[in-house]
Amino acid sequence: MTNVTMVTEFILMGFSEVRELQILYAVLFLLIYLGALLGNLLIISLTTFDDQLHTPMYFFLKHLSFLDLCYISVTVPKFISNTLANSHSISFLGCIMQVFLVVFLACTELALLTGMSYDRFVAICHPLHYAIIMKRSTCVKIAASSWLSGGLSGLLHTATSFSLPFCDSTKIHQFFCEIPQILRLSCSDDYSAEFGALAVTSSLSFVCFFFIAISYIHIFSKVLKIPSGEGRSKAFSTCMPHLIVVTIFLHSAAVAYLKPTSTCPSFVDLMVSVFYTILPPTLNPIIYSLRNKDIKAALRKLVSSFSHHSLCFFFRCPCLPQCSCLRDG
């Protein structure tokens, strides 16, 4: 007989039990979080306020940035606050919410990336029909379907994971509540419900990756026909990072959820979780923006406008009537 207990909280073991290393990891994660926060907020602001960026491509990019902002905020702030407070606990309800949000946002991101790859496929392979195919109602439907599918996946996995009874041990060898680690704490050996949910999610993930791969195969075949070597190089340098991030995201998530869970995960196991929870929200703003001339132009316009208004505000005084800002009102 197994001693079933009423769990009120879990203990997140994190990366190390050495206090100095804990502080080091907290500072590192804080820097990463601030970088991701700044990058994603910047993209959301630019795509919202710049009229030149009100196109299907940037509509999806704004959704992706908001999604990444939420995704990285589910796990990292809790880890940082716990580490700095020298506490490792998370409430039972907090753990449920973390599991739901991680699965919800991860599945939504994959579905949205699939929609974005389709958008690029239409733009490059069928440019004359782009405006007809990717009209606003179509973009809204793709985005809504992504969020809906992610929400259903989150509910399915959360319900199957936390319906199991838990034993005395509440130590989660991870920096956030992860489903494989939650299942390891269960007293029950009947994981059929969660395995069923995992099979559904894995199948949908494979379908998404298949469509992304097919879209980029068609894109690459079209790009190879570009006579200019510089044009081909630019197209490949833009598309390849997208595929690399999607591949890392899917591969690391598959390794984390499909491989057998050990009683004491190694540092590599922890890093695998970092690859699918921290890496995409941090790299996506860089990949989708730094090489994008429209985003860079909008950023220069924003900086120029901010500098202009700052100077006008600073020099707005009666003794400086020659200020152009004052003359122009």
Secondary structure, 3 states (H helix, E strand, C coil): CCCCECCCEEEECCCCCCHHHHHHHHHHHHHHHHHHHHHHHHHHHHHHHCHHHCCHHHHHHHHHHHHHHHHHHHHHHHHHHHHHCCCCEEEHHHHHHHHHHHHHHHHHHHHHHHHHHHHHHHHHHCHHHHHHHCCHHHHHHHHHHHHHHHHHHHHHHHHHHHCCCECCCCEECCCCCCHHHHHHCECCCCCHHHHHHHHHHHHHHHHHHHHHHHHHHHHHHHHCCCCCHHHHHHHHHHHHHHHHHHHHHHHHHHHHHHCCCCCCCCHHHHHHHHHHHCHHHHHHHHHHHHCCHHHHHHHHHHHHHHHHHHHHHHHCCCCCCCCHHHHCC
